[in-house]
Amino acid sequence: GVHYLELQCGGWGSPVYCMVGVSCSEETDYDYVTYPEGSVVWCQDGKLAYEWGFGGRRPHRGAFERTKARSFEYNDRIGVLVDRKRRKVGFVLNGKLLDDLTVYDLPLDTPCHFIASLYDAGAELVMTEEEACHHTLQGLDWEAWRKSEPPEGMIDETGGKG
């Protein structure tokens, strides 16, 4: 099935230092700069951080670099989309799916859960109202999402078993 978590960055003080994502690990000792093995997270500065640990196809190397276009700030809505059937994880910024951060080959035999972590004491993550989440999901390009093959340029760590 498809699972979606949408949060809004709130609070005060310095810029939001935050990460959100999915973990297939039972490890709970993580923060903004460390995350469990078996995880993929999207960081506030726009980069993807990846410690999948079991292979898979993941975005091109540019997804692991900081970029203003993918970064988020206070009042932005950030979402994590998990599709167990298609074995994909995607990230959504203010209602727009960031295609270049989509990760493929989510393990089917391992339970997964959403993770999020803040660095600053003045920051907070507020769960978006259900109606707003529905609106976001209705606005996504589901036809593009349903394509099972990743775009060209993916880093393939499946050993040919993708």
C-alpha positions as CSV (number, residue, x, y, z in Angstrom):
1,G,0.0,0.0,0.0
2,V,0.8,3.7,-0.2
3,H,1.6,5.6,3.0
4,Y,2.1,9.4,3.3
5,L,3.3,11.6,6.1
6,E,3.2,15.4,5.7
7,L,4.7,17.8,8.2
8,Q,5.0,21.6,8.4
9,C,8.2,23.2,9.7
10,G,7.4,25.6,12.5
11,G,9.1,27.4,15.4
12,W,11.5,30.2,15.7
13,G,15.2,31.0,15.8
14,S,17.9,29.9,13.4
15,P,17.0,28.1,10.1
16,V,15.3,24.8,10.5
17,Y,17.8,21.9,10.7
18,C,15.7,18.8,10.2
19,M,15.5,15.5,8.4
20,V,12.6,13.3,7.5
21,G,12.5,9.9,5.9
22,V,11.9,6.2,6.2
23,S,13.8,3.6,8.2
24,C,13.7,-0.1,8.0
25,S,15.8,-0.4,11.2
26,E,14.7,-0.9,14.8
27,E,17.5,1.5,15.8
28,T,16.0,4.6,17.5
29,D,19.3,6.4,18.4
30,Y,19.4,9.1,15.7
31,D,19.4,12.8,15.3
32,Y,19.8,15.4,12.6
33,V,23.3,14.4,11.7
34,T,23.1,10.7,12.3
35,Y,20.4,8.2,11.2
36,P,20.1,4.5,11.4
37,E,21.4,2.0,8.9
38,G,18.6,0.9,6.6
39,S,17.3,4.5,6.2
40,V,16.8,7.1,3.6
41,V,16.3,10.7,4.7
42,W,15.8,14.1,3.1
43,C,17.7,16.9,4.9
44,Q,16.7,20.6,5.3
45,D,19.5,21.7,3.0
46,G,18.0,19.8,0.1
47,K,20.2,16.7,0.0
48,L,19.4,13.1,0.3
49,A,21.2,11.1,3.0
50,Y,21.2,7.4,2.4
51,E,22.2,4.4,4.5
52,W,20.0,1.7,2.9
53,G,22.5,-1.0,3.7
54,F,20.9,-3.7,1.4
55,G,21.5,-2.4,-2.1
56,G,18.9,-0.8,-4.4
57,R,18.7,1.8,-7.1
58,R,19.0,5.4,-5.9
59,P,19.2,8.8,-7.5
60,H,22.2,10.3,-9.3
61,R,25.0,11.7,-7.2
62,G,23.6,15.2,-7.5
63,A,20.8,14.2,-5.1
64,F,23.4,14.0,-2.3
65,E,24.4,17.6,-2.7
66,R,23.0,20.6,-1.0
67,T,20.6,22.7,-3.3
68,K,18.3,25.6,-2.7
69,A,15.7,24.2,-5.0
70,R,15.1,21.2,-2.7
71,S,15.8,22.8,0.7
72,F,13.0,23.7,3.0
73,E,12.4,26.4,5.6
74,Y,9.8,27.5,8.2
75,N,6.2,27.1,7.1
76,D,7.1,24.7,4.2
77,R,5.1,21.5,4.0
78,I,7.4,18.4,3.7
79,G,6.1,15.0,2.9
80,V,7.4,11.4,2.7
81,L,5.6,9.0,0.3
82,V,6.2,5.3,0.8
83,D,4.8,2.8,-1.8
84,R,5.4,-0.8,-0.6
85,K,3.9,-2.3,-3.7
86,R,6.2,-0.4,-6.0
87,R,9.0,-0.5,-3.5
88,K,9.6,3.3,-3.7
89,V,10.2,6.2,-1.4
90,G,9.6,9.8,-2.5
91,F,9.7,13.2,-1.0
92,V,7.3,16.1,-1.5
93,L,7.9,19.8,-1.0
94,N,4.9,22.1,-0.8
95,G,2.8,19.7,-2.8
96,K,5.4,18.9,-5.5
97,L,7.0,15.5,-5.7
98,L,10.8,15.9,-6.0
99,D,11.4,13.2,-8.6
100,D,15.2,13.4,-8.4
101,L,15.1,12.2,-4.8
102,T,13.0,9.1,-5.4
103,V,14.6,5.9,-4.1
104,Y,13.8,2.4,-5.5
105,D,13.9,-1.1,-4.2
106,L,12.5,-0.7,-0.7
107,P,12.8,-4.1,1.0
108,L,9.5,-5.9,1.1
109,D,10.4,-8.3,3.9
110,T,11.4,-5.6,6.4
111,P,9.0,-3.5,8.4
112,C,9.5,0.3,7.8
113,H,8.5,3.4,9.7
114,F,8.7,7.2,9.2
115,I,11.4,9.0,11.0
116,A,12.0,12.8,11.6
117,S,14.5,14.7,13.7
118,L,15.1,18.3,14.6
119,Y,18.4,19.9,15.6
120,D,17.3,23.3,17.0
121,A,15.5,23.7,20.3
122,G,13.2,26.4,18.8
123,A,12.0,24.3,15.8
124,E,9.0,22.0,15.6
125,L,7.3,19.7,13.1
126,V,3.6,19.8,13.0
127,M,1.5,17.1,11.3
128,T,-0.5,18.6,8.4
129,E,-4.2,18.4,8.6
130,E,-5.8,15.4,6.9
131,E,-7.6,17.5,4.3
132,A,-4.3,19.2,3.3
133,C,-2.7,15.8,2.9
134,H,-5.5,14.7,0.7
135,H,-5.1,17.8,-1.4
136,T,-1.4,17.2,-1.8
137,L,-1.9,13.6,-2.8
138,Q,-4.6,14.5,-5.3
139,G,-2.2,16.9,-7.0
140,L,0.6,14.5,-7.5
141,D,1.4,13.0,-10.9
142,W,0.4,9.4,-10.1
143,E,0.9,8.2,-13.7
144,A,4.6,9.2,-13.5
145,W,4.8,7.7,-10.0
146,R,3.4,4.3,-11.1
147,K,6.2,3.8,-13.6
148,S,8.2,0.9,-12.2
149,E,11.5,1.7,-13.9
150,P,13.7,4.5,-12.6
151,P,15.0,7.2,-14.9
152,E,18.4,7.0,-16.5
153,G,21.4,7.9,-14.4
154,M,20.4,5.9,-11.2
155,I,23.1,4.4,-9.1
156,D,22.4,0.6,-9.2
157,E,23.5,-1.4,-6.2
158,T,21.1,-4.3,-6.8
159,G,23.7,-6.5,-8.5
160,G,21.3,-6.9,-11.4
161,K,18.4,-7.9,-9.2
162,G,16.5,-4.5,-9.3
